[in-house]
Every structure is written in structure tokens, then in C-alpha cells.
Amino acid sequence: MPTFTALTTLMGKEQAEALGEAMERLVPEPTGVGVFEVEDGSGLWEIGGYFVEAPDEAGLAVLAAAFSAKRFVVSELPETDWVAHVKRELAPVEAGRFFVYGSHDADKIPEGAEPLLIEAAMAFGTGHHGTTLGCLKALDRVANEGFVGQNVADIGCGTAVLGMGAARIWPNPVLASDIDEVAVDVAKANVSANGLDGRVVCLEAAGFGHPDLSAKAPYDLVFANILKAPLVDLAPDMGANIATNGHAILSGILNEQADEVVEAYDAAGFDVHTREEIGEWTTLTLTRRA
């Protein structure tokens, strides 16, 4: 059975969220609706829905007009076994000592590697994306420099692959948080699949907004692989929650956005330790100065 997408853009977060809520009341109703900021500095927001049957294009046109959005573009997607597709396309990834793989590649783990199992059905954050790969390489780099993370947090953790990487090589439990409840459930499943229960503790929180996160501050290492805008917003809290000489490993940053992020974190008390570009994405390792 084919599925359908319907996409549009408009200006303003509140309008976009309101349009997303209105889409959920369409008949036939979408199986999911997403609202995302377009990370190009334009101020546009993208609103999209997935449908298991052809959406009501007249209803979509009315919604677009009512919210001053562009006309919805409706596309039919071919039937695809996405898990099988991911298994075919996602080869294992090596990032320094770390080896990120699906269970179908369990026989390929190199001797001496730190294995991180992420199943194909939970593919966001597998290490194939430049942001995740960059963060794992940055983690490997600071560890090779002799840094030992005693108190580590993974903010906006997604699959928790970064928190799990830290837990593999350092002695103390890691806190991993995400604003999305589903992501937290995925992170918990991945932690269990990797035998790291109790070593990575998964929380639902925005930024440092959880009492368990506040109680453990200051941190000596914090990961945040999210997007430029929330990274910039998070800079003052990073400055308040990372100890002197501690590190922040940041990604989700397009190369042309990196200077703006560096500027925000300089104002919050951080110096650039390393800066690496992988494709169109930049990973920053920053150090909290005294």
C-alpha cells in the first residue's frame, strides 16, 4: 500500500504549530504530523504530514489559505520495507575506537573496538550522519588526549549513541535526555540492547530542565547534537552547568552556521578546542575557560 506526504512552509513558529494541530483534524487523518524550522536562516517553518490513504487536497488547500502558508505539495511514496532497506544501505561505521553496527553485522565487530549496537528500525543517530559521526570522533579524540569523563550528559540524545559511547570507555553512569518521549523510549531500548542498563540513565527533559540533571551539575563533558538555534539558546545554560576545563561537544551545525555558534559559546565562557567538518556538517569541541 502506498503512503502519501503533504508538505508546506510558512513564517513563524506559532502559526506553524497551529497549522500542524489543524492538520491532525483532517479526514482522512494523517498518521503523523511534523513541524520543523528550516535551518537556513530564512525564518520559515516546514509542516508535513504522512497519510496511509490519499489526503483531502481540498481540505489542505483551505488550511494553507487560512494560515497564509504555501500550497501543500502532496507526493505518493512507493511501498518500501524501510528496515530491510536500511539493513542493505547502512554498513557499519567506524569512528576511532567506536564501531556502530546493526545486529545483522554483529559478526563484523573488529577486535578491540568499542561496539555500539543501533538496530536498523532505530536508525536516526547510527553514526552514518555527519553530525553523529563527528561527535563520536570528537569523543574518541578527547579520550586519546587523556581526558576521562567523570560526569557526562548527553542532551537531546536521540538514540543515546553518544552517551553509550562515553559509558563504554569511562567508569561513571551517564545521563541522557531528550525532549521527545518516543526518543527517550528508543534510547532506553538501545541502552538495554547494549547491556548498559544502569550505566546510561535516560530522562525526558528540555535542555537541563530535569531535577536529576540539575543535581549532578557541573559536568565535565556534555554532548548536544541538536540544531543551531537550540544550541545557541542553550549556550548560557551550558556555561552554568559545565565545570572549568570541561568540554562541550556540539553538532547539528551546518558549516556556514558554525561561526554563529562559536560566538554564542564564546560569550558563555568557552574556547574552541577542535572544529571538524564532515560533509556539510561541523562538530565543535569546546572547553570551558576559568
Beta strands, then each sheet from edge to edge (+ up, - down):
strand 1: 3-11
strand 2: 32-37
strand 3: 44-51
strand 4: 73-77
strand 5: 93-95
strand 6: 98-101
strand 7: 114-117
strand 8: 152-155
strand 9: 174-178
strand 10: 200-204
strand 11: 219-225
strand 12: 242-254
strand 13: 270-278
strand 14: 281-288
sheet 1: 2+ 3- 1+ 4-
sheet 2: 5+ 6- 7-
sheet 3: 10+ 9+ 8+ 11+ 12+ 14- 13+
end
